[in-house]
Amino acid sequence: MQVLEFKVLYMNRHIIKSRFYYLLILCCFSVNLKAQELYVFSEPASTKPANALGIKHSFQKMGGNSSRDNQYTQLQFGVSKKLSVYLGTNYAANDAYMQYRFFTKDAMYTHTRMAFYAKVIQSNQKAVHTNAVLLDGEESVQGAGLILTQLKHKWASSLSLGVVQKKDWSQHYGKSAFQYSFSNGVLIYPKSYTSYGQTNVNLYLELIGQKLLSGKGQYLDAAPAIQFIFNSQAKLNLGYRFPLLEKTNRMTNNSLYLSVDYLFFNALPKVKNRKKP
């Protein structure tokens, strides 16, 4: 009888231990999978982790018919597992971004996300003589749209569709445009994932476009980038954006991009659900 009880106890411990290692491996692999959808020039449908606080600073060396430097700082708040809010500034304009994830479908080695986003840029500058709607703080803009992101194994693709509108505009150029992007990312290192502390290296290629809703102006840019992720919290991004199609009078249409991000997990107080009376 004692031998039988010992065998049962041993088997239960073995099962619990096996399940623990399985969950540990699954968690590590899921973090690895999500790395390649942390796009450099656009946002995925996945939101920030709940109660997380992110800090980002970027530098753009912009060129074209004119040239300028653009410094940008952003705070990112994971309000809940479905809602993220970003506040940013380039020290000449301020912006606010909100994203709400309304659809999630998870499976082994794959997931699908859909989200709604809205963004407002408040600038002291007025680019009323530019037909394109500028999104780098050169004018006041508001916009909204949808994001669809799908991840399979080490590859992630994302499609963003939205409308942007100038606050101040000239009747000769119009005020609204259809904004879109198609982003792809692949994890190239490590080949196998064993811990959260491993460095991740991702390659990206993003297509970013705009079609004016009044007039024939449009552009399509390509933006390749490389990304390094350290300890699952810090990111270093390096990319270059250049036009494939240019039918607008943007003064700057190419840029060298460098940014650093750091994410603090559980840095924000948890939002308590109100009890129904």
N, C-alpha and C positions, 0 to 999 in steps of 0.2 A: 504494500500500500504506500509506504514511504517512497519507494523507488518510482512508483507511478506518479505521485505528486511532484517529485523532483523533475521528472521528464516533462510534465505539463508546464511547470514553472520555467524550465529551461527553454521550452519551445516558445512560450509567451514572450520571454525576454528577447529571444532571437528575432521574433516577428517585429517587436517594438523597435529593436535596434536597426533592423533592415529598413523599416518604414522611415526611421529618422534619417538614415543615410540617403534614402531615396528622395526625401523632401529637401535635404540639404543640397544635393546635386541638382534637383529641379530648380531650386531658388537661384543657385549660382548660374545655371544655364539661362534662366529667364532674364537675369540682369544682363548677361552677355548678349542675348537676342535683342534687347531694347536699345543697345548702344548704337546700332547703325541707323536708327531713325531720329537721332538728335541732330537734325539738319543744321547747316551753318547759315544759310540765307533765308530759310523759311521755318515755319513751325509745324510739327506733326500734330495729328489729332489727339495723341496722348497728352495728358496734362501733367503738371508737376506733382510729385508725391504729396499727399495730404500733410499739412503742417510744416512743409519744408520752406526754406528761405533761400533764394538764389541771388547772387550778385554777379553782374556781367559788365565788362568794360571792353569796348572795341575801338579800333582805329581804322579809318579808311583813307587811302590816298587816291583821290578821285581825279580823273582826267577826261579829256575830250576837247571840245571847243574852248573850254576853260579848265582850270584846275583848282582844287581846294582840298583841305584836310578836314575830316569829320571825326571828332571824338564823341563817343556815346557811352553813357552809363545807365544801367537798368537794374531795378530791384524786381524780383520775381517771387510771388507769393502763392504757395499751394494752399488755397483756402479750404478745399476739401478734395476728395479723390476724383471729383468730376469738374471742379472749378479752379481755374488759375487766373490771377490778375497780375499784370506787369505795369510798372511805372518807370518811365525813362526820360532822359534829357540829353541833348547834344549841346547844352549851355546857350543855345539861341532859340530852341523850341522844346516843348514838353509834350509827352504823349502818354496815353493810357491804353492798355490792351486787355481784353477780357476773352477767355475761351472756356466754353462749357462742353464737356464730352457727354453726348446723349446716347451713343450706341457703342456697345462692346461685345465682341464675340471672340472667345478664347478657345484654343485647342492646342494639342501638343506641337511644339515648335512653330506655332503660327498664331497670329491674332489679327483682328480687324477693328479699327476705331473710326468713329465719325464724331465731328465736333462743329459747333457754331462759334464764330469769333466776331468781335467788333473792335474797332480801333479808332481813336481820335488823336489828331496831332494839332497842337496849338502853337503857331509860330508868329514871330514878330515880322517876318518877311512876307512879301507878296510876289509870287512868280506868275502874275496874271498874263504875261506875254509868252508863256510857255504852254504849248498845247498839251503836253503830257502832264498827268497828275503826278507830282513829285512826292516821294514817300520818305525822304531823308531829312525832314525838318526844314525844307526850303520854303514851305507854304503850309497853311492850315488846311487839314484834310480830315474827312471822316469816311469810314467804310465798314463793311460787314460781309460775311461770306461763310462758306462751308469747307471743311477739310475732311478728306477720306484718306486713311493710312492703312496699309496692309503690310504685314511682316511675315516672311516665310524663311525659316532657318537663319542664314546669315545675310539675307537680302531684305531691304525694306523700300517700299515705294509709297509716295504720297501725292495726292492731287488736291490743289486748293483753287476754289472758284469764288470770286466775290466782285463787289462793285465799290469803287472809291469815288469821292466827290470833293471838289475844291470848295472852300468856304468863300473865297474871292476869285472871280474869273472875269475874263473879257468875252464879250459876245462873239468875237471873231474866232475864239478858240474853244468855246464850250466849257463844261465844268465836270463831266462825269466820264468814267471809263470802266471797262470790264478788266479786272485784274486776275491773273491766273499764274499758277506755278505747277511744275511736275518735277518732283525730287526723287532721287534714287540714292541709296547708300548700301555699302557692303563692308562687312567686317573682314579685315585681312590679317589681323593679329590680335590675340593668339589663335593658333589653330585649334587648341583645346583649352577649355576654361576650367580652372581649378579653385580660384578664390576671388574675392571681391577686390583684393589689392593688386591684381594683375593690370598692367597697362594695356589699354585697348587702342588699336589703330584702325580708323575707318576712312574709306574713300567715298566721296560724293560727287554727283553730277546733277546740277539743278538747272532747269529751264524756267525762266521768269519772264512773263510777258504782260503786255497791256494793249488793249484795243479801245480807242476812243468811241464813245457812244454817239458823239456828234462829230462828223468829219471822217476822214480816211486815215488819220494818224494811228500808228501802232509801232510797237517795238517787241523784239524777242531777244533776250540775253541768255548766254550760257554762263554757268558759274561752277567750275570744278573746285574741289576743296579737299584738304586732308585734315583729319582730326585726331588728337591724342587725348585719351581719358585716363586719369590717374586716380587710383584708389576709389573708383566709382563716384567721385565727387568733383574733381577738378577737370576742366576741359581747356585745351588749347586748340584754336581753330586758325587755319590759314587758307585763304581762298582768293580767287581772281575772277571778277565778273566783267564780261565784254559782250558787245552786241553781235548777234547773228543777223538781225534785221533791224534797220533803223529808218523809220518814217515819221519821226517827231523832231522837234527842235530842242531836245534836251541839251543843256550846256555841258553836262558831264554824263558820259555813258559807259565809262569803264572804271574799275576801282580795284586796288589791292586791299585785301581785307585781313585784319588780324584781331582776334578777340580771345579773352580769357574769362572763364566762368568758374564759380565755386558754389556748390550746393550744400547747405546746412540742413541735415535731416532733423525733424522734430524740434525745429527752432521756434515755431509759432504755437501759441496755445490752441488746444483742441476746441473746436466749435461744438458746444453741447446742444443736443436736440431738445427742443422744448416739449415737455410732456403735455399731452392733450388733457384738458379738464374733464 
